[in-house]
């Protein structure tokens, strides 16, 4: 009886593995995004390879869905080869999706000149965004922008430079390196920006604020008149507060 139970358990386990592998292979046959999403949602979170394959196929069907990008990253890990395959399959006319894809490739390899050139190519249109009136439109205005900030060029131990890349829907990636270093480190912070409209208490002048929901920094200030963008860093040295802003936000 015991041997019979072990046999049943072994057979069930092998069947589950086979079904899982077949499902992963069969994802390519799905052309209906909604139907595939319902299938992928039911895959146990512990089955990372199958989840990664499912979300990779969902990205092929709809590369503009931020949720699919996040889920794919979660389950695939630093799988640069698969990500390259997905991004190369995005039509060149889909600028926003290409921008999201190459931004993520930059997160895996921030020193890759090809990824950098492609990212700049597909975000060039976003950099000329039209003025807006409401804070809710700030995410669209900033999407595809990037900025490098030199925190303190005179600091004795060597200044650190930060590079911020803003993606669609306020999602961002932050890199850093010592100023003397040639290459950027791997991303040390990822998060989402929340948007607000405020006024300076001294003058009553309106501005828009984009600030990290998770960490409170980075913090971007958008002038309501000329729509210039500053990256504000607040540091306290010997009791005094100093503010450095990004001179150029692309």
C-alpha positions in Angstrom: 0.0 0.0 0.0 2.8 2.4 0.9 4.6 1.7 -2.3 1.4 2.3 -4.2 1.0 5.7 -2.5 4.6 6.7 -3.3 4.0 5.7 -6.9 0.9 7.9 -7.1 2.7 10.8 -5.6 5.6 10.4 -8.0 3.3 10.1 -11.0 1.3 13.2 -9.9 4.6 15.2 -9.5 5.9 14.2 -12.9 2.6 15.0 -14.5 2.6 18.5 -12.9 6.1 19.1 -14.2 5.2 18.0 -17.7 2.0 20.1 -17.7 4.1 23.1 -16.5 6.7 22.7 -19.2 4.1 22.2 -21.9 2.2 25.4 -20.7 5.4 27.4 -21.0 6.0 26.1 -24.5 2.4 26.7 -25.5 2.4 30.4 -24.5 3.5 31.3 -28.0 0.2 29.9 -29.3 -1.8 32.5 -27.4 -2.9 35.5 -29.5 -5.5 36.8 -27.0 -3.9 38.9 -24.3 -6.8 38.7 -21.9 -7.1 34.9 -22.2 -3.4 34.4 -21.7 -3.3 36.8 -18.7 -5.9 34.7 -16.9 -3.8 31.6 -17.5 -0.6 33.2 -16.3 -2.3 34.7 -13.2 -3.0 31.1 -12.0 0.6 30.0 -12.2 2.0 29.6 -8.6 4.5 32.4 -7.7 7.0 29.7 -6.9 7.1 28.6 -10.5 9.4 31.4 -11.7 10.4 30.0 -15.1 6.8 29.5 -16.2 5.8 32.9 -14.9 8.7 34.5 -16.7 7.8 32.8 -20.0 4.1 33.8 -19.6 4.9 37.5 -19.0 7.4 37.4 -21.8 4.7 36.4 -24.2 2.3 38.9 -22.7 4.9 41.6 -23.4 5.1 40.4 -27.0 1.3 40.9 -27.2 1.3 44.3 -25.3 4.7 45.8 -24.6 3.0 49.0 -23.3 1.7 47.3 -20.2 3.9 48.4 -17.2 2.6 45.6 -15.1 3.9 43.0 -17.5 7.4 44.6 -17.5 7.5 44.5 -13.6 6.2 40.9 -13.4 8.7 39.8 -16.1 11.6 41.4 -14.2 10.4 39.8 -10.9 10.3 36.3 -12.3 13.1 36.3 -14.9 15.7 38.1 -12.8 18.7 39.6 -14.7 17.9 37.7 -17.9 19.4 40.1 -20.4 19.2 37.8 -23.4 15.5 37.2 -23.1 14.9 40.9 -22.5 16.8 41.8 -25.6 14.7 39.3 -27.6 11.5 41.0 -26.3 12.7 44.5 -27.0 13.9 43.7 -30.5 10.4 42.4 -31.3 8.7 45.7 -30.5 7.9 47.7 -33.6 10.0 50.8 -34.0 6.9 52.9 -34.3 6.0 52.0 -30.7 8.3 54.6 -29.2 7.0 54.4 -25.6 7.3 50.6 -25.4 10.8 50.7 -26.9 11.8 53.4 -24.3 10.6 51.2 -21.5 12.4 48.2 -22.8 15.8 49.9 -23.4 15.5 51.6 -20.0 15.3 48.2 -18.4 18.2 46.9 -20.5 20.2 50.0 -19.3 19.3 48.9 -15.7 21.0 45.6 -16.4 24.0 47.1 -18.3 24.1 50.9 -17.7 27.4 51.2 -19.7 26.1 49.7 -22.9 26.4 52.4 -25.6 23.9 50.7 -27.9 21.2 50.6 -25.2 22.0 54.2 -24.3 21.7 55.3 -28.0 18.4 53.4 -28.4 17.0 54.8 -25.2 17.8 58.3 -26.3 16.4 57.7 -29.8 13.0 56.5 -28.5 12.7 59.1 -25.8 13.7 62.1 -28.0 10.0 62.7 -28.8 9.1 62.8 -25.1 11.7 65.4 -24.3 9.7 67.9 -26.4 6.5 67.3 -24.4 3.9 70.0 -24.5 3.1 72.1 -21.4 0.4 70.8 -19.1 -2.0 72.3 -16.5 -2.6 69.5 -13.9 -0.3 67.5 -11.7 -2.0 64.3 -13.0 -0.4 65.0 -16.4 3.1 65.3 -14.9 3.9 61.6 -15.4 3.4 61.8 -19.1 5.5 65.0 -19.3 8.4 63.4 -17.5 8.3 60.0 -19.2 11.5 59.2 -21.1 13.5 61.9 -19.3 16.9 61.4 -17.7 19.3 63.5 -15.7 22.8 63.1 -14.2 23.4 64.9 -10.9 26.8 65.7 -9.4 26.1 65.9 -5.7 29.3 67.7 -4.5 32.2 68.3 -7.0 34.5 69.5 -4.2 34.0 66.7 -1.7 37.5 65.4 -0.7 36.7 61.6 -0.8 35.5 61.8 -4.3 32.0 63.1 -5.5 29.3 60.7 -6.3 27.2 61.3 -9.4 23.6 60.0 -9.7 21.7 59.3 -12.9 17.9 59.2 -12.9 15.8 57.7 -15.7 12.1 58.3 -15.6 9.9 55.7 -17.3 6.2 55.6 -18.1 3.6 56.0 -15.3 6.2 57.6 -13.0 8.3 54.5 -12.6 12.0 55.4 -12.2 15.5 53.8 -12.0 18.4 55.4 -10.2 22.1 54.7 -10.8 25.3 56.1 -9.1 29.0 56.1 -9.5 32.0 58.0 -8.3 32.7 61.0 -10.5 36.2 59.7 -11.4 34.7 56.3 -12.5 34.1 55.6 -16.1 31.2 53.2 -15.7 27.9 53.4 -13.9 27.2 50.9 -11.2 24.1 48.7 -11.2 20.9 50.4 -10.2 20.7 51.0 -6.5 17.1 52.3 -6.3 13.9 51.7 -8.2 10.5 53.2 -7.3 7.6 55.3 -8.4 7.0 59.0 -8.4 4.0 60.7 -6.9 2.8 64.0 -8.3 1.5 67.2 -6.6 0.9 70.9 -7.3 2.2 73.4 -4.8 3.1 77.1 -4.4 6.2 78.7 -2.9 5.1 80.4 0.4 7.3 83.4 -0.2 6.0 84.4 -3.6 2.9 82.2 -4.2 4.4 81.1 -7.5 3.0 77.7 -8.6 5.2 74.6 -9.2 4.7 70.9 -9.7 6.4 68.3 -7.6 7.4 64.7 -8.4 8.8 62.8 -5.5 9.7 59.2 -4.8 6.8 57.4 -3.1 9.0 54.9 -1.4 12.0 56.9 -0.3 11.2 60.6 -0.5 14.1 61.2 -2.9 14.7 61.8 -5.8 12.6 64.9 -5.9 11.9 66.8 -9.1 10.6 70.4 -9.3 8.8 71.5 -12.5 8.3 75.2 -13.0 4.7 76.0 -13.8 5.7 78.9 -16.1 8.5 77.7 -18.3 8.2 73.9 -17.5 11.9 73.6 -16.7 12.8 70.7 -14.5 15.2 70.6 -11.6 16.3 67.6 -9.5 16.6 68.8 -6.0 19.0 67.2 -3.5 18.8 68.3 0.1 21.8 67.7 2.2 22.7 69.0 5.7 26.3 69.9 6.5 27.3 71.3 9.9 23.7 72.3 10.5 23.2 74.1 7.2 21.1 72.9 4.4 22.5 72.9 0.9 20.5 72.3 -2.3 22.0 71.1 -5.6 19.9 71.0 -8.7 20.4 69.3 -12.0 21.6 71.9 -14.5 20.1 70.0 -17.5 17.1 67.6 -17.6 17.0 66.0 -21.0 
